[in-house]
């Protein structure tokens, strides 16, 4: 969650992630939905993982060896 501004929040997305979230939602948990991607070593990575889990998607996230910011690579 972005604490810099109270009206802003981070929502994981992108076309593949959105499809997985939609499938998880439509199936009511009957379909195992996984999303594979790469994240950095920042708080955004943890927030992304947590939000995907909340939405019924199992995140399979590789952590970049180069200390970077999630979403910039």
C-alpha positions as CSV (number, residue, x, y, z in Angstrom):
1,X,0.0,0.0,0.0
2,X,1.4,3.4,-0.9
3,X,1.6,5.5,2.3
4,X,2.8,8.6,0.4
5,X,-0.8,9.6,-0.5
6,X,-3.9,8.3,1.3
7,X,-6.0,8.1,-2.0
8,X,-3.4,6.0,-3.9
9,X,-3.1,2.2,-3.7
10,X,-1.2,-0.4,-5.6
11,X,-3.1,-3.0,-7.5
12,X,-1.3,-5.8,-9.2
13,X,-2.1,-6.1,-12.9
14,X,-1.0,-6.5,-16.4
15,X,-2.9,-8.5,-19.0
16,X,-1.8,-12.0,-17.8
17,X,-2.3,-11.2,-14.1
18,X,-5.7,-9.7,-14.9
19,X,-6.8,-12.9,-16.7
20,X,-5.7,-15.0,-13.7
21,X,-7.6,-12.8,-11.3
22,X,-10.7,-13.0,-13.5
23,X,-10.5,-16.7,-13.8
24,X,-10.0,-17.2,-10.0
25,X,-13.0,-14.9,-9.4
26,X,-15.3,-16.5,-12.0
27,X,-14.4,-20.1,-10.9
28,X,-15.1,-19.4,-7.3
29,X,-11.9,-21.2,-6.3
30,X,-12.6,-24.3,-8.3
31,X,-9.7,-23.6,-10.7
32,X,-6.1,-23.4,-9.5
33,X,-4.8,-20.1,-10.8
34,X,-1.1,-19.3,-10.8
35,X,0.8,-16.4,-12.0
36,X,4.5,-16.4,-12.8
37,X,6.6,-13.3,-12.9
38,X,9.6,-11.5,-11.7
39,X,9.8,-8.9,-8.9
40,X,12.4,-6.8,-7.3
41,X,13.5,-6.7,-3.6
42,X,11.3,-3.8,-2.5
43,X,8.0,-3.4,-0.6
44,X,6.1,-3.4,-3.9
45,X,7.0,-7.0,-4.4
46,X,5.6,-8.0,-1.1
47,X,2.4,-6.0,-1.7
48,X,2.0,-7.6,-5.1
49,X,2.4,-11.1,-3.7
50,X,0.0,-10.4,-0.9
51,X,-2.7,-8.9,-3.2
52,X,-2.5,-11.7,-5.7
53,X,-3.0,-14.2,-2.8
54,X,-6.0,-12.2,-1.6
55,X,-7.5,-12.4,-5.0
56,X,-7.2,-16.2,-5.2
57,X,-4.1,-16.4,-7.4
58,X,-1.0,-18.3,-6.4
59,X,2.0,-16.1,-7.2
60,X,5.1,-17.9,-8.4
61,X,7.5,-15.0,-8.3
62,X,11.2,-15.0,-9.1
63,X,13.2,-12.4,-7.3
64,X,15.7,-10.4,-9.3
65,X,19.3,-11.0,-8.3
66,X,19.9,-7.3,-9.1
67,X,18.5,-5.3,-6.3
68,X,15.9,-3.4,-8.2
69,X,12.5,-1.8,-8.0
70,X,9.5,-4.0,-9.0
71,X,8.0,-3.1,-12.4
72,X,11.1,-1.4,-13.8
73,X,12.9,-4.2,-15.5
